Amino acid sequence: MDALKNLTGGGNNNNNRNPPTEKVKDESSGGFMDSVNSALGGGKKSEQNEDALDKGVDWVQEHVLGQGPQDNESAFEQAKDEQISDFIRGQYKSTTGKEVPVKDK
């Protein structure tokens, strides 16, 4: 059983073959990929242009689901959040017959 724990990283032994890795963001780099991400609608500037419902989706993802900071998402992540907020808008309208009071940007 200990061999299985060590293989999956569950053991306390520091000789694991596959130690957990973390991607570290270097926000000061501002390289080519940051430019591409911004051009596609991602990054901090795009986060500032979100409506209140999108910011609410980000808040839930960060604080309830524990998905980490939502202040510099990729264009893909922002598109996914927009789909979630559009779904919420649709469900609200079909339930109440009224539009969500927060305008979509």
Secondary structure, DSSP 8 states (H G I E B T S, - for coil): -HHHHHHHT-SS-TT-SS--------TT---HHHHHHHHTT-SHHHHHT--HHHHHHHHIIIIIS-----SS--HHHHHHHHHHHHHHHHHHHHHHSS--SS---
